[in-house]
Amino acid sequence: MSEKIIMLHDLRAPALAVPAAPVTPGGVLVDALSRPLHDLRISVTDRCNFRCVYCMPKEVFGKDYPYLPHSDLLSFEEITRVARIFIAHGVEKIRLTGGEPLLRKNLEHLVAMLRTLPTASGRPLDLTLTTNGSLLARKARALKDAGLDRVTVSLDALDDAVFKRMNDVDFAVADVLAGIDAAHAVGLGPVKVNMVVKRGSNDDQIVPMARHFKDSPTILRFIEYMDVGASNGWNMEEVVPSSEVVERIAAELPLVPVAANYTGETAARWRYLDGGGEIGVISSVTGAFCKDCSRMRLSTEGKLYTCLFATRGHDLRALLRAGHDDLAIGGAIAQLWRGRADRYSETRTADTPSLERGARKVEMSYIGG
Ligand code: SF4
């Protein structure tokens, strides 16, 4: 089958506009749906050593895929400057993502730079990272020492054959589990494990995964398979609703619902009746959570996205490299957020009409989940 090349680079991203009047940081920025800007997700690489079928299918992201040249990526200094500007406008949580963020060389140096940033409220910055765990056993200590708070690890099966079916590379589950253990050992907890559930591919792993992580400090979350990007061939039939996930587990391991830890938490929490820990379900398809969505995303090459399912980015790097000062860049970010009205998951249906001609949703591997 010939390789289908989808240009990852978002050529349609207009430069971010600098407002005429400066916007002095201070106070919380709210968008057009009154949602505060609180979280910034930063993608530090567009590369990954896995080819998860729901994110970077091999037939699209093959060996000849034109990944971004290093010169296009934001440097650690640029990322830290952008983070400082966002923090001045109220961001209190930063999640490092990718692709696979641990593939970015010396990532712990960036962690150490971000760790020095005080938040506007004086609360410590919540600095987290999402990884596929492949390099975690090796990197956990250095990340912790650099100041990382927590990690979330993606793991879609316990059975190696099923795991391979989901990530399309020959990587052993045991090595990811070793990474999770290493994260616990150095204090990068509570460690969360995210499992994307795709009917007919790995849904037979739901209960085995629950059994495995029950009575452990790891919090297992089940993510509904989503129509992210334009390359995973999504269809509703392959979605296992979170209600069914809970039903399957509760049939063997009784569960009770518990309240969210904070407003905007994406996972709905369930606790084992016998006190054996908790699980979460993230229901972007059957239980949208857009009403409290407080997340902005920064792509690997410096474009801002106001939604995971956005079709257009906004070029922040152009402002950085054109010499604009922090006040001007902060103003541009504030203007973008104030105009934000995204709520794709609330409007999506099984047959959400195709997007306007030529529009294509940005790839999750480009902006992080
Ligand atoms: S679909 Fe967009 S607006 Fe809704 S929760 Fe996800 S990122 Fe936020």
Boltz pocket constraint, residues with backbone or C-beta under 6 A from the ligand:
constraints:
  - pocket:
      binder: B
      contacts: [[A, 289], [A, 290], [A, 291], [A, 293], [A, 294], [A, 295], [A, 306], [A, 307], [A, 308], [A, 309], [A, 342], [A, 343], [A, 344], [A, 345], [A, 346]]
      max_distance: 6.0
